[in-house]
């Protein structure tokens, strides 16, 4: 090929690039590529939702409900509106009331549809449908931004959506994988807190047990101390209301509590090892606010030391079947709790130990 031919080809290429830049065709081509990729991923999410929906409907049908699709449709778009935040007066009470109303309403949907099904099975159905509802919301939001970006030729919106799609797909896959333990009753990573409490109860001399507000209170004698263990009532899918219960316990004891320990799972940072344990001060509980502030207020009112132990894991490990590393860390966390009790209190003291998290698969 002679130099004149090469020069001509080069000029044509630069002319094509110039035309693309002047007319904006390069952006339109890029938008088309992004939109195709987003739409392909959206189709994957839709297939996952359809698969999970069929699975949930089959379980509901096997439990005796003749029209499971009607129940699923009713729950799928169920929503809870957050209270007004610009006016801080009583915001915690209003938030707690809203959350409890939403929780109770969803539970009544299931109870009215499956009146002859036990509490354990109903809790699994309830959580499974919440997972399905979460997946459906993700799908609808992505579809909204995709269609908006295409309609308005908004390449920045499509670019942003394309950049976050890998992260979104990881969340979708995690929710999809989470459906298995919540339909079979297997412990998940987030069950670590309740599991630690269960193991501690097994090592202690149990005196009594009662259930308040879907939360178990086990009084026991451990390390020459009176220990009140608090965890969500198991083994169903339940997180209980540990904050409100601890607050009530402290008031019931008129503040005669020497130490409060909370044990929970915590999201690890990249580079941290799954199952690594950390100690700290404060209430280790990841709720929207009402439960955590209830513990803090009780501890502050009576000047009770508030200690926390967390076990690190990522989002997927928290929502899927408990891994071996996390189970082994629960035993180590139990030893941390025992050490704190020995170091921070004297014999005959009163201690509250709360296992925070979903107690699915964990008895008591």
C-alpha positions in Angstrom: 0.0 0.0 0.0 1.5 3.3 -1.1 1.7 6.5 0.9 -1.1 8.2 -1.0 -3.6 5.4 -0.1 -2.5 5.5 3.6 -3.0 9.2 3.6 -6.5 8.9 2.1 -7.6 6.3 4.6 -6.3 8.5 7.4 -8.2 11.5 6.2 -11.4 9.5 5.9 -11.0 8.2 9.4 -10.4 11.7 10.8 -13.4 13.0 8.7 -15.6 10.2 10.2 -14.5 11.1 13.7 -15.1 14.8 13.0 -18.7 14.1 11.8 -19.4 11.8 14.7 -18.3 14.5 17.2 -20.1 17.4 15.4 -23.4 15.5 15.0 -23.3 13.8 18.4 -23.6 10.3 16.8 -20.9 9.0 19.0 -22.9 9.7 22.1 -26.0 8.2 20.6 -24.1 5.0 19.7 -22.7 4.8 23.2 -26.1 5.4 24.7 -27.5 2.6 22.6 -24.7 0.2 23.8 -25.3 1.2 27.5 -29.1 0.8 27.1 -28.7 -2.6 25.6 -26.5 -3.8 28.4 -28.8 -2.4 31.1 -31.8 -4.0 29.4 -30.0 -7.3 29.3 -29.3 -7.1 33.0 -32.9 -6.0 33.6 -34.1 -9.1 31.8 -31.9 -11.2 34.1 -33.5 -9.6 37.2 -37.0 -10.2 35.7 -36.2 -13.9 35.3 -34.9 -14.1 38.9 -38.1 -12.4 40.2 -40.3 -14.8 38.1 -38.4 -17.8 39.4 -38.5 -16.7 43.0 -42.2 -15.8 42.7 -43.1 -19.2 41.4 -41.1 -20.7 44.3 -42.9 -18.6 46.9 -46.3 -19.2 45.4 -45.7 -23.0 45.3 -44.8 -22.9 49.1 -48.0 -20.9 49.9 -50.1 -23.3 47.7 -48.6 -26.3 49.5 -49.7 -24.7 52.8 -53.3 -24.7 51.7 -53.9 -21.3 50.1 -55.7 -21.8 46.8 -54.9 -18.4 45.2 -51.3 -17.6 46.2 -50.9 -15.1 43.3 -53.5 -12.8 44.9 -51.6 -12.8 48.2 -48.2 -12.2 46.5 -49.6 -9.4 44.4 -51.0 -7.7 47.5 -47.7 -7.8 49.4 -45.4 -7.2 46.4 -46.0 -3.4 46.2 -46.7 -3.0 50.0 -44.9 0.1 51.2 -44.2 2.1 54.4 -43.9 5.9 54.3 -41.3 7.4 56.6 -42.6 10.1 59.0 -41.8 13.7 58.5 -38.2 14.3 59.5 -38.1 18.1 59.2 -39.9 18.4 62.5 -37.8 16.4 65.0 -40.4 16.4 67.8 -41.3 12.7 68.7 -39.7 11.5 65.5 -38.5 8.3 67.1 -42.0 7.5 68.5 -43.5 8.3 65.1 -41.0 6.2 63.3 -41.4 3.3 65.8 -45.2 3.5 65.4 -45.0 3.5 61.6 -42.6 0.6 61.4 -44.6 -1.5 63.9 -47.8 -0.7 62.0 -46.2 -1.8 58.7 -44.8 -5.0 60.3 -48.2 -5.8 61.9 -50.2 -5.2 58.7 -48.0 -7.4 56.7 -48.2 -10.1 59.3 -52.0 -9.9 59.3 -52.0 -10.4 55.6 -50.3 -13.7 56.0 -52.3 -14.8 59.1 -55.6 -14.1 57.5 -54.6 -16.0 54.3 -53.0 -18.9 56.2 -54.9 -19.2 59.5 -54.1 -22.8 60.0 -50.3 -22.5 59.5 -48.0 -22.3 62.5 -46.1 -19.2 63.6 -42.8 -20.6 62.4 -44.0 -21.2 58.8 -45.8 -17.9 58.6 -42.6 -16.0 59.6 -40.7 -17.7 56.8 -43.4 -16.8 54.2 -43.4 -13.3 55.5 -39.7 -12.8 55.1 -39.7 -14.6 51.7 -42.3 -12.2 50.4 -40.3 -9.2 51.7 -37.3 -10.5 49.7 -39.5 -10.8 46.6 -40.8 -7.3 47.2 -37.3 -5.9 47.5 -36.3 -7.6 44.2 -39.4 -6.2 42.5 -38.6 -2.7 43.8 -35.1 -2.9 42.4 -36.4 -4.0 39.0 -39.0 -1.2 38.8 -36.5 1.5 39.8 -33.9 0.4 37.2 -36.6 0.2 34.5 -37.8 3.7 35.4 -34.3 5.2 35.0 -33.6 3.3 31.8 -36.8 4.4 30.1 -36.4 7.9 31.4 -32.8 8.1 30.1 -33.9 6.7 26.7 -36.9 9.0 26.3 -35.0 12.1 27.2 -31.7 11.1 25.5 -30.0 11.7 28.8 -26.6 10.0 28.3 -25.4 11.0 31.7 -28.3 9.2 33.4 -27.7 6.0 31.4 -23.9 6.2 32.0 -24.5 6.5 35.8 -26.9 3.6 35.7 -24.5 1.5 33.6 -21.7 2.2 36.1 -23.7 1.0 39.1 -25.3 -2.0 37.5 -22.5 -4.5 38.6 -23.1 -3.5 42.2 -26.9 -3.7 41.8 -26.6 -7.2 40.2 -24.6 -8.3 43.3 -27.4 -7.2 45.5 -30.0 -8.9 43.3 -27.9 -12.2 43.4 -27.7 -11.9 47.2 -31.4 -11.5 47.6 -32.0 -14.4 45.3 -29.6 -16.6 47.3 -31.2 -15.4 50.5 -34.5 -17.0 49.5 -33.1 -20.5 50.2 -32.5 -20.1 54.0 -35.7 -18.2 54.4 -37.8 -20.9 52.8 -36.0 -23.8 54.6 -35.4 -22.3 58.0 -31.6 -22.4 57.9 -29.5 -20.0 60.1 -27.9 -17.1 58.2 -24.9 -14.9 58.9 -27.1 -12.3 60.6 -28.2 -15.0 63.1 -24.8 -14.7 64.8 -26.1 -12.6 67.7 -28.9 -14.9 68.6 -26.6 -17.9 68.2 -24.1 -16.5 70.7 -26.9 -16.0 73.2 -28.2 -19.5 72.6 -24.7 -21.0 73.2 -24.3 -18.9 76.4 -27.7 -20.1 77.7 -26.5 -23.7 77.1 -23.5 -23.0 79.3 -25.5 -21.4 82.1 -28.1 -22.5 84.7 -31.4 -21.4 83.2 -33.9 -20.1 85.7 -36.8 -18.9 83.6 -38.0 -17.8 80.1 -40.7 -15.5 78.9 -41.6 -13.9 75.6 -42.4 -10.2 75.3 -43.0 -8.4 72.0 -41.7 -11.4 69.9 -38.5 -11.2 72.0 -37.3 -13.9 74.4 -36.0 -13.0 77.8 -34.1 -15.8 79.5 -33.0 -15.4 83.1 -30.0 -17.5 84.0 -27.1 -17.8 86.4 -23.7 -17.6 84.7 -20.2 -16.9 86.1 -21.7 -16.2 89.5 -23.8 -13.4 87.9 -27.5 -13.0 87.2 -27.7 -12.7 83.5 -30.7 -11.7 81.5 -30.4 -12.9 77.9 -32.4 -11.1 75.2 -32.9 -12.4 71.7 -35.7 -12.6 69.1 -38.0 -15.5 69.7 -36.8 -18.4 67.5 -36.5 -20.5 65.5 -38.6 -18.6 63.0 -37.6 -15.6 60.9 -37.8 -12.9 63.5 -35.7 -9.9 64.7 -37.9 -9.1 67.6 -37.8 -5.7 69.5 -34.7 -6.0 71.7 -34.3 -2.3 72.2 -37.8 -1.8 73.6 -37.5 -5.0 75.7 -34.1 -4.0 77.2 -35.5 -0.6 78.1 -38.5 -2.3 79.8 -36.1 -4.7 81.7 -34.0 -1.8 82.9 -37.0 0.0 84.2 -38.4 -3.1 85.7 -35.1 -3.6 87.6 -35.2 0.1 88.6 -31.8 0.6 86.9 -30.1 -2.1 89.0 -28.1 -3.4 86.0 -24.3 -3.4 86.1 -23.6 -4.0 82.4 -25.4 -4.3 79.0 -23.6 -6.2 76.2 -25.0 -6.3 72.7 -23.7 -8.8 70.1 -24.3 -8.4 66.4 -23.1 -9.0 62.9 -21.4 -6.0 61.3 -20.6 -5.3 57.6 -16.9 -5.7 57.0 -14.7 -3.4 55.0 -12.9 -4.7 51.9 -9.7 -6.3 53.1 -11.1 -7.4 56.5 -11.4 -11.1 57.2 -14.8 -12.7 57.4 -15.4 -13.6 61.1 -13.0 -11.1 62.6 -14.2 -9.8 66.0 -14.1 -6.3 67.3 -15.1 -4.8 70.7 -16.5 -1.4 71.3 -18.8 0.8 73.3 -22.4 1.6 72.4 -25.4 -0.3 71.1 -24.5 -2.7 68.3 -27.9 -2.9 66.5 -28.6 -1.9 62.9 -32.2 -0.8 63.1 -33.6 2.5 61.6 -33.4 4.1 65.1 -36.2 3.2 67.6 -34.6 0.1 69.0 -31.1 1.5 69.2 -32.1 4.7 70.9 -34.2 2.7 73.4 -31.1 0.9 74.6 -29.0 4.1 74.7 -31.7 6.0 76.7 -32.0 3.2 79.3 -28.2 3.0 79.7 -27.8 6.7 79.9 -30.6 7.2 82.4 -29.1 4.9 84.9 -25.4 5.3 83.9 -25.1 1.6 82.9 -21.9 0.7 80.9 -22.9 -0.3 77.4 -20.5 -2.6 75.6 -20.6 -4.1 72.1 -19.1 -7.1 70.3 -19.4 -7.4 66.5 -18.4 -10.1 64.1 -17.5 -8.9 60.6 -19.0 -10.2 57.4 -20.1 -8.9 54.0 -23.7 -8.2 52.9 -24.0 -11.6 51.1 -22.6 -13.5 54.0 -25.1 -11.8 56.4 -28.2 -12.8 54.3 -27.2 -16.3 53.1 -26.7 -19.6 54.9 -24.2 -19.2 57.8 -20.7 -20.0 56.7 -18.3 -22.2 58.7 -16.0 -19.2 59.5 -19.0 -17.2 61.0 -20.1 -20.2 63.1 -16.6 -20.6 64.5 -16.5 -16.9 65.2 -19.7 -17.1 67.1 -18.0 -19.5 69.6 -15.1 -17.0 69.9 -17.6 -14.1 70.4 -19.1 -16.1 73.2 -15.7 -16.2 74.9 -15.4 -12.5 74.5 -18.8 -12.0 76.2 -17.7 -14.2 79.1 -14.4 -12.3 79.5 -16.3 -8.9 79.5 -18.6 -10.2 82.2 -15.7 -11.3 84.3 -13.7 -8.1 83.8 -16.4 -5.5 84.0 -18.6 -6.9 86.8 -18.3 -8.5 90.2 -20.0 -11.7 91.4 -23.8 -11.4 92.1 -24.0 -8.5 89.6 -26.9 -8.2 87.1 -26.0 -8.3 83.4 -28.1 -8.0 80.2 -26.7 -9.8 77.1 -28.6 -9.1 73.9 -28.1 -11.2 70.7 -29.1 -8.9 67.9 -30.2 -10.2 64.5 -32.6 -12.5 62.7 -32.9 -15.6 64.8 -34.0 -17.9 62.0 -32.9 -21.5 62.7 -31.8 -20.6 66.3 -34.1 -21.9 69.1 -35.3 -20.2 72.3 
